[in-house]
Each structure stands twice: as structure tokens, then as C-alpha cells.
Amino acid sequence: MATARGIGESLVEYAKKEADFTARRGLVGDLFPYIWTASKRMSVRAIAKWLQEAHGVTLSANTIARGLRKEDEHWMELAERVVAGARPVEKRSKEPVLAILRMRDIEEFEKRCVTNLNKYRFSTPEPTITEANLFTAEYEAAVMGVEILLNDWFALPSEARERCMPYVTLALGGVEAERSKKK
């Protein structure tokens, strides 16, 4: 008779060599805004079937339903990610985080924020090395923030961005959100 250890080692070996990779940790979270939007018109079974047929992505209807039940957790995770991306853009573009995240589309974002990333005034005509290094670091952080916003925020359907806005306010914190509204 096989031992539990022998069976377990055999299972792991099979998983490494022969089984199809089906572990999709984090995929529901990554797809959540899209799943949430689709769930307004489709059943979780239809979403699971479509993901499998159109993209070869195996997510069970139960996994999708579980993800939809954890709605607050997924919206908060997205809000924290986009707020973190928007902060360095705010610093360089002088647009408040809430204003950035309330922009209608990519075109408005590029016009009001991205074009202003290079605008910077040094305190003296010949900046110090420290000031120049700070400029470079801030600029690089802002460029990374722009990438996060383009991929994780402005690529979302507008109804998903609108649904996430209360969580953005929570991620900013009440006082900072009020300060950002007044700007």
C-alpha cells in the first residue's frame, strides 16, 4: 500500500510534468472590474464559458462568483493601486489625485497631465546635483504612475471606474480627499 508521502510526491511530480497549468491566483482580482461589468449582463457561468472559449482561461463559475462576493476587497485593491500611481503624477502635473482619476478618458488625461510631466522649474538657473537627481527620480516615478493609470484605470470601462470612486476616496483618506476636491 502506498504511503501518503509517496502519493503526495507522485501528485506533485505529475503536476510539474504533465498536468495543464490551471492555477490562476490573482487572475480574478486582475480581471475583477471587467468581470463585474460583464456580470451586469451575463451570468457567472456564461462569463466562465466565454473566458474558456475566447481566451483559454479556466476560471470556474464558483471562483468568479466568489470574486464577485468579495467586491469590496477587489475595488479597494484597485483603488489603492491607482491612487499610488496617481500620486507622483499629481506631484509633477499639479493636478489633484481625484481630478486625475475623474478625468473622462485617456485623451483628457494625456492633455492635462502627461504633457506637463516635463515642466519643472529649478530653484536656480544651474541646479545642484541633488536637485537634478530629485527631478530625475520624480520624473521616473511619474512615468511609472502614468503607466499604471493607463493600464489599470483608463483602460477600464467607465462604469467600473465610476463604481470604484468611493474606494478611491477611502484610499485617499477623508481629509486628503476633501483637500483634493477643493483644488
C-alpha contacts under 8 A as a table, 3 or more apart, distances in Angstrom:
res1	aa1	res2	aa2	distance
2	A	6	G	6.11
2	A	7	I	6.52
3	T	6	G	5.10
3	T	7	I	6.23
4	A	7	I	5.13
4	A	8	G	5.95
5	R	8	G	5.00
5	R	9	E	6.06
6	G	9	E	5.21
6	G	10	S	6.12
7	I	10	S	5.10
7	I	11	L	6.15
8	G	11	L	5.07
8	G	12	V	6.27
9	E	12	V	5.16
9	E	13	E	6.13
10	S	13	E	5.09
10	S	14	Y	6.17
11	L	14	Y	5.14
11	L	15	A	6.14
12	V	15	A	4.99
12	V	16	K	6.20
13	E	16	K	5.17
13	E	17	K	6.22
14	Y	17	K	5.28
14	Y	18	E	5.35
14	Y	19	A	6.23
15	A	18	E	5.89
15	A	19	A	4.87
15	A	20	D	7.67
15	A	21	F	7.96
16	K	19	A	6.85
22	T	58	T	6.59
24	R	27	L	5.36
24	R	28	V	7.74
24	R	58	T	7.95
24	R	59	L	7.60
25	R	28	V	7.50
26	G	29	G	5.13
26	G	30	D	6.16
27	L	30	D	4.95
27	L	31	L	5.98
28	V	31	L	5.11
28	V	32	F	5.44
28	V	63	T	7.77
28	V	64	I	6.77
28	V	67	G	6.28
29	G	32	F	4.92
29	G	67	G	7.34
29	G	74	H	5.95
30	D	33	P	7.74
31	L	34	Y	5.46
31	L	35	I	5.97
32	F	35	I	4.91
32	F	36	W	5.81
32	F	67	G	7.30
32	F	68	L	7.64
32	F	74	H	6.79
33	P	36	W	5.08
33	P	37	T	6.15
33	P	75	W	7.83
33	P	156	L	7.11
33	P	160	A	5.71
34	Y	37	T	5.07
34	Y	38	A	6.07
34	Y	156	L	7.27
34	Y	157	P	7.52
34	Y	160	A	7.51
35	I	38	A	5.06
35	I	39	S	5.89
35	I	47	I	7.47
35	I	64	I	7.83
36	W	39	S	5.07
36	W	40	K	6.85
36	W	68	L	6.80
36	W	160	A	7.58
37	T	40	K	5.66
37	T	41	R	7.80
37	T	157	P	7.64
37	T	159	E	7.30
37	T	160	A	6.38
38	A	41	R	5.64
38	A	42	M	5.81
38	A	47	I	7.40
39	S	42	M	4.82
39	S	43	S	5.98
39	S	44	V	6.63
39	S	47	I	7.53
42	M	46	A	6.03
42	M	47	I	6.45
43	S	46	A	5.12
43	S	47	I	6.29
44	V	47	I	4.98
44	V	48	A	6.11
44	V	61	A	5.23
44	V	62	N	7.89
44	V	64	I	6.28
44	V	65	A	6.31
45	R	48	A	5.09
45	R	49	K	6.10
45	R	60	S	7.70
45	R	61	A	4.95
46	A	49	K	5.05
46	A	50	W	6.03
47	I	50	W	5.10
47	I	51	L	6.13
47	I	61	A	7.59
48	A	51	L	5.22
48	A	52	Q	6.28
48	A	58	T	7.23
48	A	59	L	5.78
48	A	60	S	5.86
48	A	61	A	5.52
48	A	64	I	7.39
49	K	52	Q	5.19
49	K	53	E	6.09
50	W	53	E	5.14
50	W	54	A	5.64
50	W	55	H	7.79
51	L	54	A	5.45
51	L	55	H	5.44
51	L	56	G	6.38
51	L	57	V	5.29
51	L	58	T	6.92
51	L	59	L	7.49
52	Q	55	H	5.64
52	Q	56	G	4.31
52	Q	57	V	4.69
52	Q	58	T	5.41
52	Q	59	L	7.54
53	E	56	G	5.74
53	E	57	V	7.82
59	L	63	T	6.24
59	L	64	I	6.78
60	S	63	T	5.13
60	S	64	I	6.37
61	A	64	I	5.10
61	A	65	A	6.03
62	N	65	A	5.01
62	N	66	R	6.01
63	T	66	R	5.06
63	T	67	G	6.19
64	I	67	G	5.01
64	I	68	L	6.27
65	A	68	L	5.05
65	A	69	R	6.25
66	R	69	R	5.08
66	R	70	K	6.47
67	G	70	K	5.16
67	G	71	E	6.66
67	G	74	H	7.86
68	L	71	E	5.16
70	K	73	E	5.48
70	K	74	H	6.52
71	E	74	H	5.29
71	E	75	W	6.14
72	D	75	W	5.25
72	D	76	M	5.99
73	E	76	M	5.25
73	E	77	E	6.18
74	H	77	E	5.12
74	H	78	L	6.28
75	W	78	L	5.15
75	W	79	A	6.06
75	W	164	C	5.72
75	W	167	Y	6.38
76	M	79	A	4.95
76	M	80	E	6.08
76	M	164	C	7.74
76	M	167	Y	5.42
76	M	168	V	7.39
76	M	171	A	7.23
77	E	80	E	5.28
77	E	81	R	6.27
78	L	81	R	5.12
78	L	82	V	6.24
78	L	152	D	7.81
78	L	164	C	7.79
79	A	82	V	5.32
79	A	83	V	5.96
79	A	164	C	6.66
79	A	165	M	7.63
79	A	167	Y	5.74
79	A	168	V	4.76
79	A	171	A	6.28
80	E	83	V	5.20
80	E	84	A	6.08
80	E	168	V	6.97
80	E	171	A	5.57
81	R	84	A	5.23
81	R	85	G	6.33
81	R	148	I	7.91
82	V	85	G	4.87
82	V	86	A	5.97
82	V	148	I	6.67
82	V	149	L	6.09
82	V	152	D	6.92
82	V	153	W	6.66
83	V	86	A	4.94
83	V	87	R	6.17
83	V	97	V	6.96
83	V	168	V	6.84
83	V	171	A	7.07
83	V	172	L	7.11
84	A	87	R	5.53
84	A	88	P	7.74
84	A	145	G	7.46
85	G	88	P	6.59
85	G	89	V	7.18
85	G	142	A	7.73
85	G	144	M	7.16
85	G	145	G	3.91
85	G	146	V	6.84
85	G	148	I	5.67
85	G	149	L	6.29
86	A	89	V	5.09
86	A	90	E	6.00
86	A	97	V	5.73
86	A	100	I	7.18
86	A	101	L	7.75
86	A	142	A	7.96
86	A	145	G	5.72
86	A	146	V	7.34
86	A	149	L	6.94
87	R	90	E	5.02
87	R	91	K	6.38
87	R	97	V	6.30
87	R	145	G	7.51
88	P	91	K	5.01
88	P	92	R	6.38
88	P	138	E	6.85
88	P	141	A	5.87
88	P	142	A	4.70
88	P	145	G	6.29
89	V	92	R	5.26
89	V	93	S	5.77
89	V	94	K	7.79
89	V	95	E	7.72
89	V	113	C	7.12
89	V	117	L	7.47
89	V	141	A	7.86
89	V	142	A	4.72
89	V	143	V	7.65
89	V	145	G	6.10
89	V	146	V	6.76
90	E	93	S	5.28
90	E	94	K	5.17
90	E	95	E	5.02
90	E	96	P	5.45
90	E	97	V	5.82
90	E	100	I	7.68
91	K	94	K	5.57
91	K	95	E	7.61
91	K	142	A	8.00
92	R	116	N	7.17
92	R	117	L	5.41
92	R	118	N	7.89
92	R	119	K	7.76
92	R	120	Y	7.75
92	R	138	E	7.34
92	R	139	Y	7.26
92	R	142	A	6.82
93	S	112	R	7.68
93	S	113	C	5.21
93	S	114	V	7.38
93	S	116	N	5.27
93	S	117	L	5.61
93	S	119	K	7.96
95	E	99	A	6.39
95	E	100	I	6.35
95	E	112	R	7.85
95	E	113	C	7.03
96	P	99	A	5.21
96	P	100	I	6.24
96	P	180	S	5.41
96	P	181	K	7.75
96	P	183	K	6.86
97	V	100	I	5.06
97	V	101	L	6.22
97	V	180	S	6.76
98	L	101	L	5.11
98	L	102	R	6.00
98	L	168	V	7.96
98	L	169	T	7.93
98	L	177	A	7.16
98	L	180	S	6.21
98	L	181	K	6.85
99	A	102	R	5.09
99	A	103	M	6.35
99	A	180	S	7.59
99	A	181	K	7.50
100	I	103	M	5.49
100	I	109	F	6.85
100	I	113	C	7.80
101	L	153	W	7.84
103	M	106	I	7.92
103	M	108	E	6.30
103	M	109	F	6.22
104	R	108	E	6.55
104	R	109	F	7.86
105	D	108	E	5.57
105	D	109	F	6.39
105	D	154	F	6.23
106	I	109	F	4.97
106	I	110	E	6.02
106	I	150	L	7.19
106	I	154	F	5.97
107	E	110	E	5.18
107	E	111	K	6.11
108	E	111	K	5.07
108	E	112	R	6.02
109	F	112	R	5.37
109	F	113	C	5.54
109	F	114	V	6.76
110	E	113	C	5.45
110	E	114	V	4.59
110	E	115	T	6.18
111	K	114	V	6.38
111	K	115	T	5.87
112	R	115	T	6.62
112	R	116	N	6.98
113	C	116	N	5.34
113	C	117	L	6.64
114	V	117	L	5.45
114	V	146	V	7.37
115	T	118	N	7.11
116	N	119	K	5.30
117	L	120	Y	7.77
117	L	139	Y	6.91
117	L	142	A	7.30
118	N	139	Y	7.51
122	F	125	P	6.78
122	F	126	E	7.79
122	F	127	P	6.06
122	F	131	E	7.46
123	S	127	P	6.98
124	T	127	P	5.65
127	P	130	T	7.99
127	P	131	E	5.89
127	P	132	A	6.19
128	T	131	E	5.14
128	T	132	A	6.19
129	I	132	A	5.03
129	I	133	N	5.99
130	T	133	N	5.08
130	T	134	L	6.10
131	E	134	L	5.05
131	E	135	F	6.16
132	A	135	F	5.01
132	A	136	T	6.27
133	N	136	T	5.06
133	N	137	A	6.15
134	L	137	A	5.09
134	L	138	E	6.02
135	F	138	E	5.21
135	F	139	Y	5.97
136	T	139	Y	5.09
136	T	140	E	6.09
137	A	140	E	5.19
137	A	141	A	6.16
138	E	141	A	5.11
138	E	142	A	6.09
139	Y	142	A	5.03
139	Y	143	V	6.18
140	E	143	V	5.07
140	E	144	M	6.28
141	A	144	M	5.12
141	A	145	G	6.12
142	A	145	G	4.82
142	A	146	V	6.11
143	V	146	V	5.05
143	V	147	E	6.38
144	M	147	E	5.11
144	M	148	I	6.35
145	G	148	I	5.07
145	G	149	L	6.17
146	V	149	L	5.08
146	V	150	L	6.03
147	E	150	L	5.14
147	E	151	N	6.06
148	I	151	N	5.31
148	I	152	D	5.49
148	I	153	W	7.32
149	L	152	D	5.34
149	L	153	W	4.87
149	L	154	F	6.12
150	L	153	W	5.87
150	L	154	F	5.09
150	L	155	A	6.12
151	N	154	F	6.59
151	N	155	A	5.61
152	D	155	A	6.23
152	D	156	L	6.95
153	W	156	L	5.55
153	W	161	R	6.93
154	F	157	P	7.80
154	F	161	R	7.97
156	L	160	A	6.37
156	L	161	R	6.48
157	P	160	A	5.40
157	P	161	R	6.58
158	S	161	R	5.09
158	S	162	E	6.12
159	E	162	E	5.02
159	E	163	R	6.10
160	A	163	R	5.04
160	A	164	C	6.23
161	R	164	C	5.14
161	R	165	M	6.41
162	E	165	M	5.36
163	R	166	P	7.08
164	C	167	Y	5.40
164	C	168	V	6.40
165	M	168	V	4.84
165	M	169	T	6.35
166	P	169	T	5.12
166	P	170	L	6.41
167	Y	170	L	4.86
167	Y	171	A	6.02
168	V	171	A	4.93
168	V	172	L	6.12
169	T	172	L	5.12
169	T	173	G	6.12
169	T	174	G	6.68
169	T	177	A	5.86
170	L	173	G	5.00
170	L	174	G	6.58
172	L	176	E	5.98
172	L	177	A	5.73
173	G	176	E	5.63
173	G	177	A	6.03
174	G	177	A	5.16
174	G	178	E	6.29
175	V	178	E	5.22
175	V	179	R	6.28
176	E	179	R	4.97
176	E	180	S	6.02
177	A	180	S	5.03
177	A	181	K	6.24
178	E	181	K	5.12
178	E	182	K	6.49
179	R	182	K	5.36
179	R	183	K	6.79
180	S	183	K	5.51
